[in-house]
């Protein structure tokens, strides 16, 4: 494969400049260690991540300081996201969390704002992994079923569709899922839909009917009945008590 001459020249110049200034990137092992701490749910990730991201061994990939750290932020959260997925975080959760933080990063106007957001991102992923670490460790097949359910809550999900996703028989999937999670597939799906409904009631203005239809409940009344069974409140009561309760003045300023 032919080497791009301009890239080769730029690479040699950068290597020369780094030698002249005695600059060295942090080692590959150091780089991986911070994300391994996140995967383990170890709070060491916070201090190590801060040191690595803000320290003198951080690379320079743009002459503009803010843009430089925006690029580095995206690289960092990409690694954090993938380590968390390997550690058991549902893929859709990990990717969605990454998208949310990158959107927040895009609004940052100063380097310090990016530093603060990076700290928050590391803490968030780490705490979520810490929580996951206290839960059971599932097999690859069951984890794939969970990921599939999480990303298809707005569609009918059956044991048969899960079986096709993981390449196993429907009967085996049913037995394996029950054995590892302690609940049937259908019960797990209901719980996930109720959890999602709670979030939608808290943070969106979608009507109860819209939420019921979106999450594939057979009717508004069926949704209300199940929601009350799992939460002790009707959807309307829950919204009245929780709608935007976490949206403080800081959120309004963002």
Backbone as CSV, one residue per row, in Angstrom:
resi,resn,N_x,N_y,N_z,CA_x,CA_y,CA_z,C_x,C_y,C_z
1,UNK,0.842,-1.192,0.000,0.000,0.000,0.000,0.879,1.244,0.000
2,UNK,0.601,2.173,-0.896,1.391,3.396,-1.000,1.141,4.285,0.214
3,UNK,2.217,4.887,0.720,2.129,5.771,1.873,1.844,7.183,1.400
4,UNK,0.840,7.821,2.005,0.534,9.203,1.668,1.701,10.082,2.091
5,UNK,2.302,10.764,1.125,3.524,11.537,1.397,3.291,12.636,2.431
6,UNK,2.172,13.338,2.314,1.901,14.432,3.248,1.742,13.909,4.673
7,UNK,1.070,12.764,4.797,0.893,12.173,6.127,2.237,11.732,6.691
8,UNK,3.062,11.119,5.843,4.374,10.653,6.284,5.232,11.829,6.745
9,UNK,5.197,12.925,6.002,5.979,14.101,6.375,5.475,14.702,7.689
10,UNK,4.149,14.768,7.818,3.572,15.314,9.042,3.921,14.447,10.251
11,UNK,3.920,13.128,10.051,4.257,12.200,11.127,5.695,12.394,11.582
12,UNK,6.619,12.517,10.625,8.019,12.715,10.968,8.246,14.049,11.664
13,UNK,7.552,15.083,11.209,7.699,16.405,11.830,7.193,16.393,13.262
14,UNK,6.044,15.731,13.477,5.489,15.657,14.824,6.413,14.886,15.754
15,UNK,6.977,13.783,15.251,7.910,12.999,16.061,9.139,13.831,16.423
16,UNK,9.616,14.611,15.467,10.781,15.480,15.703,10.447,16.530,16.765
17,UNK,9.305,17.187,16.601,8.890,18.229,17.547,8.714,17.662,18.950
18,UNK,8.150,16.473,19.058,7.941,15.856,20.370,9.270,15.513,21.040
19,UNK,10.238,15.070,20.237,11.560,14.785,20.808,12.225,16.067,21.290
20,UNK,12.069,17.133,20.529,12.683,18.405,20.890,12.110,18.965,22.189
21,UNK,10.834,18.740,22.416,10.173,19.272,23.619,10.077,18.231,24.735
22,UNK,10.646,17.042,24.499,10.603,15.944,25.468,9.169,15.516,25.802
23,UNK,8.281,15.661,24.817,6.898,15.258,25.055,6.715,13.783,24.718
24,UNK,6.037,13.080,25.602,5.671,11.692,25.362,4.226,11.467,25.767
25,UNK,3.491,10.758,24.916,2.133,10.397,25.292,2.171,9.407,26.461
26,UNK,1.067,9.339,27.208,1.000,8.300,28.228,1.011,6.938,27.535
27,UNK,1.407,5.920,28.259,1.575,4.605,27.641,0.222,3.969,27.329
28,UNK,0.262,2.990,26.470,-0.941,2.255,26.102,-1.562,1.591,27.330
29,UNK,-0.692,1.043,28.194,-1.178,0.379,29.404,-1.860,1.368,30.335
30,UNK,-1.291,2.576,30.469,-1.906,3.608,31.304,-3.258,4.020,30.737
31,UNK,-3.321,4.118,29.425,-4.555,4.526,28.774,-5.659,3.508,29.032
32,UNK,-5.339,2.225,28.912,-6.345,1.191,29.112,-6.760,1.056,30.575
33,UNK,-5.838,1.355,31.484,-6.106,1.140,32.909,-7.312,1.958,33.382
34,UNK,-7.401,3.211,32.917,-8.496,4.065,33.380,-9.862,3.499,32.959
35,UNK,-9.912,2.911,31.767,-11.179,2.350,31.300,-11.469,1.001,31.951
36,UNK,-10.412,0.295,32.321,-10.599,-0.947,33.059,-11.183,-0.649,34.438
37,UNK,-10.741,0.458,35.046,-11.311,0.876,36.330,-12.808,1.153,36.179
38,UNK,-13.179,1.815,35.082,-14.604,2.076,34.836,-15.361,0.764,34.704
39,UNK,-14.821,-0.156,33.898,-15.488,-1.447,33.680,-15.704,-2.186,35.001
40,UNK,-14.737,-2.061,35.913,-14.825,-2.726,37.213,-15.739,-1.989,38.187
41,UNK,-16.119,-0.747,37.825,-16.908,0.066,38.740,-16.069,0.609,39.877
42,UNK,-14.762,0.719,39.660,-13.848,1.224,40.688,-13.799,2.745,40.643
43,UNK,-13.948,3.380,41.814,-13.945,4.832,41.866,-12.558,5.418,41.573
44,UNK,-11.546,4.554,41.462,-10.230,5.031,41.027,-10.305,5.651,39.641
45,UNK,-11.306,5.237,38.880,-11.455,5.739,37.516,-11.579,7.259,37.502
46,UNK,-12.191,7.835,38.530,-12.439,9.276,38.558,-11.125,10.050,38.617
47,UNK,-10.286,9.713,39.590,-9.026,10.440,39.751,-8.042,10.124,38.632
48,UNK,-7.986,8.858,38.223,-7.069,8.483,37.154,-7.503,9.113,35.833
49,UNK,-8.797,9.086,35.574,-9.302,9.692,34.345,-9.035,11.180,34.289
50,UNK,-9.180,11.855,35.406,-8.913,13.300,35.465,-7.445,13.584,35.174
51,UNK,-6.573,12.784,35.801,-5.138,12.962,35.598,-4.756,12.717,34.143
52,UNK,-5.331,11.693,33.547,-4.986,11.348,32.168,-5.531,12.371,31.183
53,UNK,-6.742,12.849,31.425,-7.389,13.747,30.475,-6.826,15.162,30.553
54,UNK,-6.516,15.609,31.765,-6.072,16.986,31.947,-4.555,17.124,32.077
55,UNK,-3.859,15.993,32.147,-2.426,16.026,32.408,-1.585,16.405,31.204
56,UNK,-0.285,16.569,31.435,0.638,17.008,30.387,0.912,15.977,29.303
57,UNK,0.491,14.724,29.525,0.747,13.688,28.517,-0.419,13.530,27.542
58,UNK,-1.419,14.393,27.675,-2.554,14.348,26.746,-2.135,14.899,25.396
59,UNK,-2.528,14.230,24.344,-2.118,14.634,23.000,-2.749,15.945,22.550
60,UNK,-2.176,16.519,21.515,-2.706,17.744,20.922,-3.083,17.443,19.479
61,UNK,-4.384,17.509,19.182,-4.846,17.161,17.835,-5.556,18.325,17.164
62,UNK,-5.499,19.484,17.807,-6.025,20.704,17.192,-5.315,21.901,17.815
63,UNK,-5.085,22.931,17.013,-4.461,24.148,17.533,-5.438,24.948,18.390
64,UNK,-6.722,24.699,18.220,-7.730,25.376,19.036,-7.932,24.564,20.322
65,UNK,-7.675,25.124,21.503,-7.737,24.360,22.767,-9.097,23.700,23.016
66,UNK,-10.181,24.450,22.789,-11.504,23.884,23.036,-11.782,22.730,22.081
67,UNK,-11.508,22.925,20.805,-11.734,21.867,19.830,-10.841,20.666,20.129
68,UNK,-9.620,20.928,20.568,-8.701,19.847,20.916,-9.306,18.936,21.975
69,UNK,-9.840,19.536,23.042,-10.405,18.718,24.117,-11.774,18.144,23.755
70,UNK,-12.461,18.765,22.826,-13.690,18.147,22.328,-13.367,16.849,21.594
71,UNK,-12.341,16.894,20.751,-11.922,15.677,20.051,-11.489,14.601,21.052
72,UNK,-10.706,15.017,22.040,-10.219,14.061,23.036,-11.366,13.493,23.870
73,UNK,-12.364,14.328,24.135,-13.535,13.873,24.886,-14.253,12.764,24.132
74,UNK,-14.449,12.963,22.823,-15.134,11.953,22.014,-14.344,10.640,22.017
75,UNK,-13.022,10.741,21.899,-12.190,9.537,21.927,-12.311,8.831,23.268
76,UNK,-12.327,9.611,24.347,-12.390,9.043,25.684,-13.722,8.353,25.951
77,UNK,-14.813,9.009,25.599,-16.123,8.415,25.886,-16.385,7.205,24.989
78,UNK,-15.792,7.191,23.804,-15.924,6.022,22.926,-15.302,4.796,23.587
79,UNK,-14.140,4.975,24.186,-13.480,3.873,24.892,-14.281,3.463,26.124
80,UNK,-14.743,4.449,26.901,-15.508,4.153,28.109,-16.767,3.360,27.769
81,UNK,-17.442,3.792,26.722,-18.669,3.133,26.285,-18.427,1.663,25.971
82,UNK,-17.394,1.377,25.221,-17.127,0.004,24.798,-16.648,-0.875,25.944
83,UNK,-15.866,-0.330,26.853,-15.444,-1.105,28.014,-16.649,-1.461,28.887
84,UNK,-17.594,-0.535,29.006,-18.784,-0.792,29.820,-19.667,-1.866,29.191
85,UNK,-19.779,-1.844,27.878,-20.557,-2.885,27.198,-19.926,-4.250,27.451
86,UNK,-18.606,-4.305,27.356,-17.905,-5.566,27.625,-18.099,-5.993,29.073
87,UNK,-18.289,-5.013,29.960,-18.455,-5.321,31.378,-19.872,-5.676,31.781
88,UNK,-20.815,-5.605,30.825,-22.178,-6.017,31.129,-23.237,-4.946,31.025
89,UNK,-22.865,-3.695,30.722,-23.881,-2.658,30.552,-24.639,-2.916,29.257
90,UNK,-25.962,-2.798,29.271,-26.719,-2.967,28.024,-26.180,-2.025,26.953
91,UNK,-25.958,-2.565,25.766,-25.325,-1.781,24.702,-26.099,-0.509,24.386
92,UNK,-27.423,-0.622,24.344,-28.225,0.548,24.001,-28.086,1.635,25.060
93,UNK,-28.009,1.236,26.323,-27.802,2.205,27.403,-26.454,2.891,27.264
94,UNK,-25.420,2.101,27.017,-24.064,2.656,26.893,-23.965,3.623,25.723
95,UNK,-24.521,3.246,24.580,-24.456,4.108,23.400,-25.300,5.369,23.583
96,UNK,-26.492,5.219,24.159,-27.345,6.380,24.380,-26.705,7.363,25.355
97,UNK,-26.072,6.827,26.393,-25.385,7.679,27.362,-24.261,8.439,26.685
98,UNK,-23.545,7.756,25.789,-22.475,8.406,25.026,-23.037,9.537,24.179
99,UNK,-24.141,9.277,23.509,-24.757,10.306,22.660,-25.156,11.528,23.477
100,UNK,-25.723,11.284,24.660,-26.163,12.397,25.516,-24.982,13.263,25.942
101,UNK,-23.897,12.609,26.370,-22.730,13.375,26.825,-22.042,14.111,25.679
102,UNK,-21.987,13.512,24.515,-21.367,14.195,23.379,-22.184,15.414,22.977
103,UNK,-23.504,15.311,23.065,-24.347,16.471,22.781,-24.094,17.581,23.800
104,UNK,-23.911,17.196,25.069,-23.582,18.190,26.086,-22.213,18.806,25.834
105,UNK,-21.260,17.976,25.451,-19.909,18.452,25.157,-19.911,19.455,24.014
106,UNK,-20.780,19.231,23.056,-20.861,20.114,21.890,-21.278,21.530,22.277
107,UNK,-21.896,21.678,23.442,-22.327,22.995,23.914,-21.258,23.700,24.758
108,UNK,-20.199,22.986,25.115,-19.158,23.564,25.965,-18.399,24.672,25.229
109,UNK,-18.164,25.771,25.921,-17.479,26.920,25.329,-16.055,27.092,25.834
110,UNK,-15.726,26.432,26.939,-14.391,26.575,27.506,-13.788,25.207,27.802
111,UNK,-12.475,25.182,27.931,-11.773,23.944,28.264,-12.219,23.434,29.634
112,UNK,-12.398,24.351,30.592,-12.799,23.943,31.938,-14.161,23.271,31.935
113,UNK,-15.068,23.755,31.111,-16.381,23.114,30.995,-16.237,21.682,30.485
114,UNK,-15.330,21.479,29.553,-15.101,20.126,29.025,-14.473,19.251,30.104
115,UNK,-13.523,19.806,30.873,-12.925,19.061,31.985,-14.010,18.601,32.959
116,UNK,-14.889,19.530,33.345,-15.944,19.213,34.313,-16.893,18.150,33.770
117,UNK,-17.225,18.261,32.494,-18.135,17.285,31.888,-17.472,15.917,31.782
118,UNK,-16.172,15.901,31.487,-15.445,14.631,31.409,-15.437,13.946,32.766
119,UNK,-15.236,14.710,33.834,-15.294,14.143,35.185,-16.672,13.539,35.452
120,UNK,-17.716,14.286,35.075,-19.083,13.811,35.294,-19.354,12.547,34.488
121,UNK,-18.849,12.509,33.266,-19.048,11.344,32.409,-18.362,10.115,33.000
122,UNK,-17.124,10.270,33.436,-16.397,9.149,34.039,-17.123,8.656,35.288
123,UNK,-17.600,9.592,36.103,-18.293,9.221,37.338,-19.595,8.477,37.018
124,UNK,-20.320,8.965,36.022,-21.599,8.367,35.654,-21.414,6.930,35.180
125,UNK,-20.518,6.719,34.215,-20.272,5.363,33.717,-19.777,4.450,34.842
126,UNK,-18.888,4.979,35.675,-18.321,4.162,36.752,-19.385,3.746,37.754
127,UNK,-20.226,4.675,38.165,-21.270,4.355,39.135,-22.278,3.363,38.557
128,UNK,-22.576,3.517,37.279,-23.491,2.563,36.649,-22.875,1.161,36.613
129,UNK,-21.579,1.092,36.323,-20.907,-0.204,36.303,-20.771,-0.765,37.714
130,UNK,-20.618,0.096,38.680,-20.553,-0.345,40.079,-21.870,-1.008,40.473
131,UNK,-22.957,-0.409,40.026,-24.278,-0.972,40.301,-24.463,-2.308,39.584
132,UNK,-24.041,-2.362,38.331,-24.142,-3.610,37.557,-23.311,-4.709,38.199
133,UNK,-22.156,-4.331,38.749,-21.268,-5.307,39.368,-21.882,-5.999,40.564
134,UNK,-22.873,-5.344,41.194,-23.534,-5.947,42.346,-24.622,-6.924,41.917
135,UNK,-24.940,-6.888,40.636,-25.977,-7.768,40.115,-25.357,-9.060,39.580
136,UNK,-26.202,-9.971,39.175,-25.721,-11.240,38.636,-25.007,-11.020,37.304
137,UNK,-24.048,-11.874,37.036,-23.357,-11.852,35.748,-24.076,-12.846,34.837
138,UNK,-24.512,-12.369,33.694,-25.293,-13.203,32.795,-24.439,-13.748,31.665
139,UNK,-24.897,-14.842,31.088,-24.218,-15.425,29.935,-24.361,-14.501,28.735
140,UNK,-23.542,-14.746,27.725,-23.569,-13.913,26.525,-24.940,-13.973,25.866
141,UNK,-25.548,-15.154,25.826,-26.851,-15.298,25.169,-27.941,-14.514,25.891
142,UNK,-27.946,-14.585,27.214,-28.960,-13.857,27.988,-28.735,-12.357,27.894
143,UNK,-27.472,-11.928,27.922,-27.176,-10.514,27.785,-27.627,-10.001,26.418
144,UNK,-27.436,-10.807,25.380,-27.889,-10.398,24.039,-29.408,-10.301,23.993
145,UNK,-30.087,-11.212,24.687,-31.546,-11.133,24.763,-31.966,-9.833,25.453
146,UNK,-31.282,-9.494,26.537,-31.602,-8.261,27.263,-31.377,-7.036,26.381
147,UNK,-30.252,-7.022,25.666,-29.958,-5.898,24.769,-31.025,-5.777,23.684
148,UNK,-31.455,-6.921,23.166,-32.474,-6.917,22.113,-33.789,-6.365,22.666
149,UNK,-34.160,-6.813,23.845,-35.396,-6.325,24.461,-35.321,-4.821,24.696
150,UNK,-34.195,-4.355,25.246,-34.027,-2.931,25.541,-34.194,-2.062,24.304
151,UNK,-33.739,-2.544,23.164,-33.782,-1.739,21.945,-35.023,-1.995,21.087
152,UNK,-35.933,-2.881,21.567,-37.143,-3.182,20.790,-38.408,-3.080,21.654
153,UNK,-38.376,-2.258,22.683,-39.532,-2.127,23.558,-40.735,-1.548,22.830
154,UNK,-40.481,-0.843,21.730,-41.567,-0.233,20.967,-42.135,-1.186,19.922
155,UNK,-41.672,-2.431,19.959,-42.138,-3.444,19.014,-42.528,-4.709,19.784
156,UNK,-43.394,-5.531,19.211,-43.707,-6.809,19.863,-42.446,-7.674,19.967
157,UNK,-42.167,-8.190,21.138,-40.997,-9.046,21.352,-41.486,-10.382,21.894
158,UNK,-41.068,-11.450,21.263,-41.470,-12.791,21.693,-40.232,-13.637,21.966
159,UNK,-40.455,-14.743,22.634,-39.353,-15.685,22.860,-38.807,-16.171,21.520
160,UNK,-39.695,-16.327,20.558,-39.274,-16.784,19.226,-38.338,-15.766,18.573
161,UNK,-38.659,-14.493,18.685,-37.789,-13.480,18.082,-36.440,-13.424,18.790
162,UNK,-36.441,-13.628,20.109,-35.182,-13.663,20.861,-34.358,-14.885,20.454
163,UNK,-35.036,-16.004,20.278,-34.346,-17.232,19.881,-33.650,-17.041,18.538
164,UNK,-34.337,-16.371,17.614,-33.719,-16.099,16.318,-32.530,-15.176,16.437
165,UNK,-32.574,-14.254,17.391,-31.476,-13.302,17.585,-30.217,-13.992,18.098
166,UNK,-30.379,-14.961,18.982,-29.213,-15.610,19.591,-28.905,-16.978,18.999
167,UNK,-29.723,-17.440,18.057,-29.448,-18.707,17.397,-29.683,-19.931,18.251
168,UNK,-30.695,-19.859,19.126,-31.034,-20.988,19.980,-32.516,-21.311,19.804
169,UNK,-32.950,-22.449,20.321,-34.362,-22.786,20.249,-35.140,-21.941,21.250
170,UNK,-36.412,-21.707,20.959,-37.243,-20.889,21.838,-37.371,-21.510,23.227
171,UNK,-37.502,-22.836,23.279,-37.644,-23.504,24.576,-36.384,-23.352,25.413
172,UNK,-35.225,-23.440,24.755,-33.962,-23.309,25.493,-33.782,-21.880,26.004
173,UNK,-34.152,-20.901,25.177,-34.049,-19.503,25.595,-34.914,-19.256,26.827
174,UNK,-36.125,-19.799,26.825,-37.032,-19.630,27.959,-36.429,-20.187,29.244
175,UNK,-35.884,-21.388,29.150,-35.299,-22.047,30.321,-34.050,-21.301,30.794
176,UNK,-33.178,-20.932,29.862,-31.930,-20.255,30.206,-32.204,-18.889,30.832
177,UNK,-33.137,-18.150,30.252,-33.451,-16.817,30.756,-34.019,-16.898,32.177
178,UNK,-34.925,-17.823,32.396,-35.500,-18.008,33.723,-34.440,-18.433,34.737
179,UNK,-33.564,-19.320,34.317,-32.525,-19.825,35.212,-31.585,-18.714,35.670
180,UNK,-31.200,-17.823,34.743,-30.205,-16.805,35.071,-30.799,-15.541,35.686
181,UNK,-32.012,-15.186,35.303,-32.593,-13.930,35.799,-33.620,-14.134,36.896
182,UNK,-34.175,-15.346,36.969,-35.193,-15.614,37.980,-36.589,-15.200,37.564
183,UNK,-36.738,-14.663,36.354,-38.065,-14.274,35.861,-38.236,-14.769,34.426
184,UNK,-39.476,-14.932,34.016,-39.755,-15.331,32.642,-39.475,-14.170,31.700
185,UNK,-39.273,-14.496,30.438,-39.006,-13.457,29.435,-40.135,-12.435,29.417
186,UNK,-41.367,-12.905,29.429,-42.514,-11.992,29.360,-42.553,-11.045,30.552
187,UNK,-42.204,-11.548,31.732,-42.178,-10.701,32.931,-41.067,-9.664,32.841
188,UNK,-39.915,-10.075,32.334,-38.797,-9.140,32.177,-39.183,-8.015,31.216
189,UNK,-39.852,-8.363,30.122,-40.265,-7.360,29.138,-41.261,-6.380,29.767
190,UNK,-42.207,-6.901,30.539,-43.182,-6.018,31.202,-42.481,-5.041,32.141
191,UNK,-41.523,-5.549,32.915,-40.810,-4.688,33.859,-40.020,-3.592,33.137
192,UNK,-39.377,-3.958,32.046,-38.599,-2.978,31.289,-39.516,-1.916,30.680
193,UNK,-40.688,-2.339,30.219,-41.618,-1.373,29.633,-42.170,-0.427,30.708
194,UNK,-42.412,-0.949,31.893,-42.880,-0.086,32.978,-41.779,0.896,33.382
195,UNK,-40.532,0.430,33.456,-39.406,1.315,33.776,-39.290,2.432,32.747
196,UNK,-39.434,2.063,31.467,-39.349,3.062,30.408,-40.524,4.025,30.474
197,UNK,-41.698,3.503,30.785,-42.883,4.350,30.919,-42.692,5.370,32.037
198,UNK,-42.080,4.960,33.138,-41.818,5.887,34.242,-40.935,7.035,33.790
199,UNK,-39.912,6.708,33.025,-39.007,7.744,32.524,-39.741,8.697,31.582
200,UNK,-40.555,8.140,30.700,-41.303,8.970,29.762,-42.298,9.872,30.485
201,UNK,-42.898,9.368,31.548,-43.839,10.173,32.326,-43.115,11.293,33.077
202,UNK,-41.886,11.026,33.499,-41.108,12.023,34.235,-40.549,13.121,33.343
203,UNK,-40.053,12.730,32.180,-39.223,13.658,31.414,-39.791,14.071,30.052
204,UNK,-40.986,13.588,29.692,-41.587,14.016,28.432,-43.034,14.421,28.692
205,UNK,-43.632,15.063,27.697,-45.043,15.420,27.829,-45.929,14.533,26.955
206,UNK,-45.428,13.361,26.562,-46.254,12.411,25.831,-47.463,12.016,26.687
207,UNK,-48.605,11.879,26.074,-49.799,11.479,26.808,-49.689,10.019,27.245
208,UNK,-50.498,9.640,28.217,-50.499,8.247,28.675,-50.882,7.306,27.540
209,UNK,-51.804,7.743,26.704,-52.204,6.912,25.563,-51.048,6.737,24.595
210,UNK,-50.331,7.822,24.316,-49.177,7.743,23.421,-48.127,6.778,23.967
211,UNK,-47.878,6.861,25.266,-46.882,5.988,25.896,-47.338,4.533,25.835
212,UNK,-48.619,4.307,26.097,-49.163,2.946,26.045,-48.997,2.352,24.652
213,UNK,-49.314,3.144,23.643,-49.191,2.662,22.262,-47.738,2.457,21.873
214,UNK,-46.874,3.399,22.262,-45.457,3.309,21.913,-44.813,2.060,22.504
215,UNK,-45.193,1.714,23.728,-44.572,0.576,24.409,-45.353,-0.726,24.231
216,UNK,-46.264,-0.717,23.262,-46.955,-1.943,22.847,-47.871,-2.548,23.917
217,UNK,-48.441,-1.719,24.779,-49.487,-2.230,25.664,-50.762,-2.367,24.840
218,UNK,-51.582,-3.327,25.164,-52.745,-3.623,24.335,-53.770,-2.496,24.338
219,UNK,-53.800,-1.717,25.420,-54.727,-0.595,25.503,-54.269,0.357,26.597
220,UNK,-54.863,1.527,26.620,-54.551,2.505,27.665,-54.927,1.952,29.041
221,UNK,-56.058,1.274,29.121,-56.507,0.724,30.408,-55.591,-0.406,30.878
222,UNK,-55.116,-1.226,29.930,-54.174,-2.300,30.277,-52.875,-1.711,30.801
223,UNK,-52.397,-0.658,30.153,-51.196,0.036,30.602,-51.382,0.572,32.012
224,UNK,-52.524,1.224,32.257,-52.792,1.806,33.566,-52.861,0.734,34.650
225,UNK,-53.486,-0.398,34.318,-53.621,-1.503,35.269,-52.260,-2.068,35.659
226,UNK,-51.410,-2.334,34.646,-50.080,-2.876,34.928,-49.200,-1.867,35.636
227,UNK,-49.290,-0.614,35.229,-48.467,0.418,35.851,-48.789,0.518,37.343
228,UNK,-50.068,0.476,37.670,-50.470,0.525,39.071,-49.989,-0.703,39.833
229,UNK,-50.020,-1.861,39.160,-49.572,-3.101,39.799,-48.094,-3.018,40.180
230,UNK,-47.255,-2.445,39.297,-45.815,-2.411,39.527,-45.350,-1.206,40.349
231,UNK,-46.096,-0.123,40.334,-45.639,1.094,41.008,-46.519,1.540,42.171
232,UNK,-47.748,1.033,42.210,-48.665,1.471,43.252,-49.398,2.752,42.906
233,UNK,-49.166,3.273,41.698,-49.804,4.519,41.260,-50.301,4.354,39.828
234,UNK,-51.301,5.145,39.475,-51.701,5.199,38.075,-50.676,6.053,37.340
235,UNK,-50.608,5.941,36.010,-49.679,6.799,35.262,-49.913,8.279,35.516
236,UNK,-51.162,8.687,35.616,-51.477,10.104,35.868,-50.969,10.539,37.230
237,UNK,-51.178,9.707,38.235,-50.691,10.027,39.585,-49.169,10.111,39.602
238,UNK,-48.531,9.174,38.908,-47.069,9.159,38.885,-46.529,10.416,38.213
239,UNK,-47.120,10.797,37.104,-46.653,12.006,36.409,-46.821,13.234,37.292
240,UNK,-47.937,13.346,37.958,-48.206,14.507,38.801,-47.172,14.624,39.918
241,UNK,-46.707,13.475,40.413,-45.750,13.473,41.524,-44.305,13.621,41.072
242,UNK,-44.007,13.203,39.848,-42.604,13.120,39.432,-42.218,13.952,38.214
243,UNK,-43.156,14.503,37.500,-42.832,15.174,36.239,-41.804,16.273,36.428
244,UNK,-40.648,16.104,35.770,-39.563,17.087,35.753,-39.038,17.427,37.146
245,UNK,-39.223,16.538,38.105,-38.810,16.864,39.474,-37.300,16.992,39.602
246,UNK,-36.542,16.375,38.665,-35.083,16.445,38.719,-34.544,17.592,37.871
247,UNK,-35.429,18.336,37.229,-34.976,19.408,36.346,-34.819,20.683,37.148
248,UNK,-33.650,20.888,37.693,-33.392,22.084,38.487,-32.974,23.258,37.621
249,UNK,-32.565,24.328,38.288,-32.156,25.535,37.572,-30.947,25.304,36.707
250,UNK,-30.059,24.365,37.132,-28.860,24.099,36.343,-29.220,23.502,34.993
251,UNK,-30.284,22.650,34.982,-30.698,22.051,33.721,-31.279,23.099,32.796
252,UNK,-31.999,24.067,33.388,-32.631,25.086,32.582,-31.603,26.000,31.932
253,UNK,-30.445,26.136,32.574,-29.404,26.998,32.044,-28.602,26.321,30.955
254,UNK,-28.636,24.983,30.917,-27.813,24.244,29.953,-28.271,24.499,28.539
